[in-house]
């Protein structure tokens, strides 16, 4: 049995989300009015950051108008909100997105950015009621939307997806996606289907994508991936040696087995490029390898 992952870039939030306060209008008004409150402006998944990197957090007076989401409260009682609005022009800052800066941010900032991007993505794509088609409006401090006609309440959607490192003990299986540059590789992944367990999804996706049967699926950890709305659930899965690879050419261009020595040599020569350190895929690969590897996307 493998130990759980101990560092995931986007699973490091330090805030108390204060879910019990989201419908407390008096508390929300007081928190918004507090001069200590800080606001993260997010526009189409991007925010402002300073070198470091560190997120640019504004006071209530400095924040633009826009949809407002409560992100949480820190250990000192400071409340944090996100506002969906065009990014302001602030000297010494530049736009940043989760893929690029997520792994380099502090624990607090990584959590703020991940939650803010997830909420904004959901609000932008759920403006109408799925039951009657009428407009919906934000409620519960940005954590629900309510239909303006039938009053139904709708909650943010998260799609569970399994991501699995397949190995035969001595070798790891890496694949090149059909739409990726030729030297970009990663482990396999796919969405969980209705009525399916996580372990069943692992086995099905591996067999569909590369024709390999796996056993002994071990869960290691999870990470939100709000691009736009996934929760990545990481597994190790064992494949018996000697199975023929049969790739699904609609999704996979090629797939190959690598020993640890071959993996190190291929990454050092840039024959292959691994996923960035913000991803759970990179953490699973380096956990199997037993140390850090060079290069990324």
Buried (B, 14 or more C-beta within 10 A) or exposed (E): EEEEBEEBBBBBBBBEBBEEBBEBEEBBEEBBEBEEBBBBBBBEBBBBBEEEBBBBBBEBEEBBEBBBBBBBBBEEEBBBBBBBBEBBEEEEBEEBBBBBBBBBBBEBBBBBBBBBBBBBBBBEEBEBBEEEEEEBEBBBBBBBBBBEEEEBEBEBEBEBBBBBBBBBEEBBBBBBBEEBEEBBBBBBBBEBEEEBEBBBBBBBBBBBBBBBEBEEBBBBBBBBBBBBBBBBBBBBBBBEEEBEBBBBEEBBBBBBBBEBEBBBEBBEEEEBBBBBBBBBBBBBBBBBBEEEBEBBB
